[in-house]
Amino acid sequence: MTFGTIIAVADEDTDEEQTFTIVGPYETDISKGFISTSSPIARALIGKRVGDSAEVATPRGAKSYEILSIAVM
């Protein structure tokens, strides 16, 4: 995954789906789903494939996401 990659994930606890676009640090806007390559969630997603799980350390504890789709712009 590189800049411009769009990743759809589902929270493994709640089944809530989210879509993220990996961008550079100056383009980050979480309200639009743009996450920096250096963010914890992007680092957890990089190198994964559809169907894989990614565990992300958050201030509220670990979150696990299943990767639903990956698209490159």
VEXDREN-2710 file (C-alpha; in Angstrom, 1 decimal):
% VEXDREN-2710
k/r/px/py/pz
1/MET/0.0/0.0/0.0
2/THR/1.2/3.4/-0.9
3/PHE/0.0/7.0/-1.1
4/GLY/-3.5/7.1/-2.5
5/THR/-4.4/3.6/-1.5
6/ILE/-8.0/3.3/-0.4
7/ILE/-8.8/0.6/2.3
8/ALA/-12.2/-0.4/3.5
9/VAL/-12.2/-2.1/6.9
10/ALA/-14.7/-3.5/9.4
11/ASP/-14.3/-3.3/13.1
12/GLU/-14.1/-6.9/14.3
13/ASP/-16.0/-6.1/17.5
14/THR/-18.8/-3.9/16.1
15/ASP/-18.9/-4.7/12.4
16/GLU/-18.8/-1.0/11.7
17/GLU/-17.3/-0.3/8.3
18/GLN/-14.9/2.6/7.6
19/THR/-12.9/3.6/4.5
20/PHE/-9.4/5.2/4.8
21/THR/-7.2/6.8/2.2
22/ILE/-3.5/6.7/2.9
23/VAL/-2.0/10.2/2.3
24/GLY/1.1/12.2/3.2
25/PRO/1.3/13.8/6.7
26/TYR/0.3/17.2/5.4
27/GLU/-2.9/15.9/3.8
28/THR/-4.3/14.1/6.8
29/ASP/-7.9/14.8/7.5
30/ILE/-9.6/12.1/9.6
31/SER/-13.0/13.6/9.0
32/LYS/-12.6/12.7/5.3
33/GLY/-10.9/9.4/6.1
34/PHE/-7.5/10.6/5.0
35/ILE/-4.8/9.0/7.2
36/SER/-1.1/9.7/7.2
37/THR/1.3/6.9/6.3
38/SER/2.8/7.3/9.7
39/SER/-0.4/7.0/11.7
40/PRO/-0.9/3.9/13.8
41/ILE/-3.7/2.5/11.7
42/ALA/-1.9/3.0/8.4
43/ARG/1.2/1.3/9.8
44/ALA/-1.0/-1.6/10.9
45/LEU/-2.7/-1.9/7.5
46/ILE/0.4/-1.6/5.3
47/GLY/1.4/-5.0/4.0
48/LYS/-2.0/-6.6/4.6
49/ARG/-4.3/-8.2/2.1
50/VAL/-8.1/-8.4/1.8
51/GLY/-9.4/-10.8/4.5
52/ASP/-6.5/-10.1/6.8
53/SER/-6.9/-8.7/10.3
54/ALA/-4.9/-5.7/11.5
55/GLU/-4.6/-4.8/15.2
56/VAL/-4.2/-1.2/16.0
57/ALA/-3.1/0.2/19.4
58/THR/-5.3/3.1/20.4
59/PRO/-5.6/5.2/23.5
60/ARG/-8.7/3.2/24.4
61/GLY/-7.0/-0.2/23.9
62/ALA/-6.3/-2.5/21.0
63/LYS/-8.8/-2.5/18.0
64/SER/-8.9/-5.2/15.4
65/TYR/-10.0/-4.5/11.8
66/GLU/-10.7/-6.9/9.0
67/ILE/-9.6/-5.6/5.6
68/LEU/-12.6/-5.7/3.2
69/SER/-11.1/-4.1/0.1
70/ILE/-8.0/-2.4/-1.2
71/ALA/-8.0/0.0/-4.2
72/VAL/-5.2/2.1/-5.6
73/MET/-6.1/5.4/-7.2
END
